[in-house]
C-alpha cells in the first residue's frame, strides 16, 4: 500500500490508474474520509488549495516594451 508521504512526494501517478485503484492507494472510499483521517491528512498535506503564483513584470521590462511599441507605431 502507498503511504501518504509517497502521495505527497508524487511518487504515485494517480491520474493513470483506475478510480477503484486510486481509492485503494489513497486508503479511502467514494463516501470520503472520516473526520479523524481528514485531520491526519490535513497535517500531512496542508489545506486543499492551489498555490497562487503572481506574475511580476519588472518596470524595466515594461518600459522597454512600451518604448518599442511607441517607436514602431510612429514609423511612417
Helices and strands as residue ranges (DSSP letters): H 4-8, G 14-16, H 19-26, H 35-45, H 59-73
